[in-house]
Amino acid sequence: VTAFLPYVLYSTGLEHMESSKASILASVEPVVSALFGVFVFHETLSFWGILGIAMVLGAIVILNVKLKKR
């Protein structure tokens, strides 16, 4: 269940978006895991961990911004 269900959901999601965007959005999983560890288990994040989280979230924001064509 823990391997099959995510695979099926990811494959279904690929039908509705570009694979390049899907791979970036799948990068949110480690961010959620890190934040879960911080808030639930009181782990500490290093500067590099915070920077990595910011970069992943920044990439997701950039992907979702609609640019006007000139």
C-alpha positions in Angstrom: 0.0 0.0 0.0 2.8 2.5 0.9 4.5 1.9 -2.5 1.6 1.1 -4.8 -0.8 3.9 -3.9 1.7 6.8 -4.3 2.8 5.3 -7.6 -0.8 5.1 -8.9 -1.6 8.6 -7.7 1.6 10.0 -9.2 1.0 8.3 -12.5 -2.6 9.6 -12.6 -1.4 13.1 -11.9 1.1 12.8 -14.8 -1.9 12.5 -17.1 -3.0 16.1 -16.2 0.3 18.0 -16.2 3.8 18.1 -17.7 6.3 15.6 -16.3 8.8 18.4 -15.6 6.3 20.2 -13.4 5.3 16.9 -11.7 8.9 16.1 -10.8 9.3 19.6 -9.1 6.0 19.2 -7.3 7.1 15.7 -6.1 10.1 17.4 -4.4 7.7 18.8 -1.8 7.7 15.4 -0.1 11.1 15.9 1.6 10.1 19.4 2.6 6.9 18.1 4.3 9.0 15.4 6.0 11.5 17.9 7.3 8.9 20.2 8.6 7.1 17.3 10.2 10.3 16.4 12.0 10.8 19.9 13.2 7.3 20.4 14.5 6.5 17.0 15.8 9.8 15.6 16.9 11.5 19.0 17.7 14.4 18.4 15.4 16.6 21.3 14.3 17.2 22.5 10.8 20.6 23.7 9.6 21.1 26.7 7.4 21.4 24.4 4.4 18.2 22.6 5.2 16.3 25.9 5.4 17.9 27.1 2.2 16.9 23.8 0.5 13.3 24.1 1.7 13.2 27.7 0.4 14.6 26.8 -3.0 12.0 24.0 -3.4 9.1 26.2 -2.4 10.5 29.0 -4.6 10.6 26.6 -7.6 7.0 25.7 -7.1 6.0 29.3 -6.9 7.9 30.1 -10.1 6.2 27.2 -11.9 2.8 28.5 -11.0 3.3 32.1 -12.0 1.7 32.8 -15.3 3.9 35.0 -17.5 2.3 37.3 -20.0 3.5 36.8 -23.6 4.8 39.9 -25.3 
